[in-house]
Amino acid sequence: QVRLVESGGGSVQAGGSLTLSCAASGYIDSHYCYGWFRQSQEKEREGVAVIDNSGSTRYADAVKGRFTISKDNAKNILYLQMNSLDAEDTGTYYCVVLNHCAYGVATALRTITHTGTRGQGIRVTVSS
């Protein structure tokens, strides 16, 4: 069973940057697909970004061009680089692992909010 631990959250002013990390441990399959979703009190869960085992990525429209998902396969660490943050990005961010992205990264982005194994979540607060 895979275990995920997020780090790197915190508070930042609008326009600033943060990088979230997610360390995976335990049983890790090479077919796993990884992603991030977020949740705030005002909004439903939203898939933010996904990366599959070939490196293909998909982003929510709201973060496209500002966020970058990447993975260090040697260290089993998933990253989410977040730039040009604004108040709308405030929320709790969760790292997720799916058994696969066989149906494509677009589908994975829609399903990571309610499937797979997730971490405990980490808070990101952007002040304007």
C-alpha positions as CSV (number, residue, x, y, z in Angstrom):
1,Q,0.0,0.0,0.0
2,V,1.3,3.4,-0.9
3,R,1.6,6.2,1.7
4,L,1.6,9.9,0.7
5,V,2.9,12.8,2.8
6,E,2.5,16.4,1.5
7,S,4.7,19.3,2.5
8,G,5.5,22.8,1.4
9,G,2.2,24.6,2.1
10,G,1.8,27.8,3.9
11,S,0.7,31.4,3.5
12,V,1.8,33.7,0.7
13,Q,0.8,37.0,-0.7
14,A,-1.0,37.3,-4.0
15,G,1.5,37.0,-6.9
16,G,3.8,34.9,-4.9
17,S,4.9,31.3,-5.4
18,L,4.9,28.0,-3.5
19,T,6.1,24.5,-4.2
20,L,4.2,21.6,-2.8
21,S,5.9,18.2,-2.4
22,C,4.4,14.8,-1.9
23,A,6.6,11.9,-0.8
24,A,5.4,8.5,-1.7
25,S,6.5,5.4,0.2
26,G,5.5,1.8,0.5
27,Y,4.5,-0.2,-2.5
28,I,4.9,1.9,-5.6
29,D,3.9,0.6,-9.0
30,S,5.5,1.9,-12.2
31,H,2.0,2.3,-13.7
32,Y,0.8,4.7,-11.0
33,C,-0.6,8.0,-12.0
34,Y,-0.2,11.0,-9.7
35,G,-2.0,14.2,-9.2
36,W,-3.3,17.0,-7.0
37,F,-6.7,18.2,-6.2
38,R,-7.8,21.0,-3.9
39,Q,-10.8,21.9,-1.8
40,S,-11.9,25.1,-0.2
41,Q,-15.0,26.0,1.9
42,E,-16.5,28.0,-0.9
43,K,-15.9,25.5,-3.7
44,E,-16.2,21.8,-4.5
45,R,-13.2,19.6,-4.9
46,E,-11.3,20.5,-8.0
47,G,-8.7,18.4,-9.8
48,V,-5.6,20.7,-10.3
49,A,-3.0,18.7,-12.2
50,V,-2.2,15.1,-13.2
51,I,1.0,13.4,-14.5
52,D,1.1,9.9,-15.8
53,N,3.9,7.4,-15.9
54,S,5.1,8.6,-19.3
55,G,5.2,12.2,-18.1
56,S,2.1,13.4,-19.8
57,T,0.3,16.1,-17.9
58,R,-3.0,17.8,-17.7
59,Y,-4.1,20.9,-15.8
60,A,-7.3,22.5,-14.7
61,D,-8.0,25.6,-16.8
62,A,-7.8,27.8,-13.7
63,V,-4.1,26.9,-13.1
64,K,-2.9,26.4,-16.6
65,G,0.2,28.4,-17.3
66,R,0.8,29.1,-13.6
67,F,1.2,25.6,-12.0
68,T,3.6,22.9,-13.0
69,I,3.4,19.3,-11.9
70,S,6.5,17.1,-12.0
71,K,7.8,14.0,-10.4
72,D,11.2,12.8,-9.3
73,N,11.0,9.1,-10.1
74,A,14.2,8.2,-8.4
75,K,13.1,9.8,-5.1
76,N,9.3,9.0,-5.5
77,I,8.4,12.7,-4.9
78,L,5.7,14.5,-6.6
79,Y,5.8,18.3,-6.9
80,L,3.4,21.1,-7.7
81,Q,5.1,24.4,-8.5
82,M,2.6,27.2,-8.1
83,N,3.3,30.7,-9.4
84,S,1.3,33.9,-9.7
85,L,-0.9,32.7,-6.9
86,D,-4.1,34.5,-6.1
87,A,-6.8,34.3,-3.5
88,E,-8.8,31.8,-5.6
89,D,-6.0,29.3,-5.1
90,T,-6.5,29.2,-1.4
91,G,-7.5,25.8,-0.1
92,T,-6.3,22.4,1.1
93,Y,-4.3,20.6,-1.5
94,Y,-4.2,16.8,-1.6
95,C,-1.7,14.5,-3.4
96,V,-3.3,11.5,-5.0
97,V,-2.1,8.3,-6.6
98,L,-4.2,6.3,-9.0
99,N,-3.5,2.8,-10.1
100,H,-3.2,3.9,-13.7
101,C,-4.1,6.6,-16.2
102,A,-5.2,4.1,-18.8
103,Y,-8.1,6.3,-19.8
104,G,-6.0,9.3,-20.3
105,V,-4.8,12.2,-18.2
106,A,-8.0,14.2,-18.9
107,T,-10.1,11.5,-17.4
108,A,-7.7,11.2,-14.5
109,L,-8.0,14.9,-13.7
110,R,-11.7,14.5,-13.4
111,T,-11.5,11.4,-11.2
112,I,-8.7,12.2,-8.7
113,T,-11.1,14.2,-6.6
114,H,-12.9,11.0,-5.5
115,T,-10.7,8.0,-6.3
116,G,-7.3,6.7,-5.6
117,T,-5.2,7.0,-2.5
118,R,-4.6,10.5,-1.1
119,G,-2.4,12.2,1.5
120,Q,-3.6,14.0,4.5
121,G,-3.7,17.4,2.7
122,I,-1.8,20.6,3.2
123,R,-3.1,24.1,3.5
124,V,-2.3,26.9,1.1
125,T,-3.5,30.4,2.0
126,V,-3.1,33.3,-0.5
127,S,-3.8,36.8,0.8
128,S,-4.6,39.7,-1.4
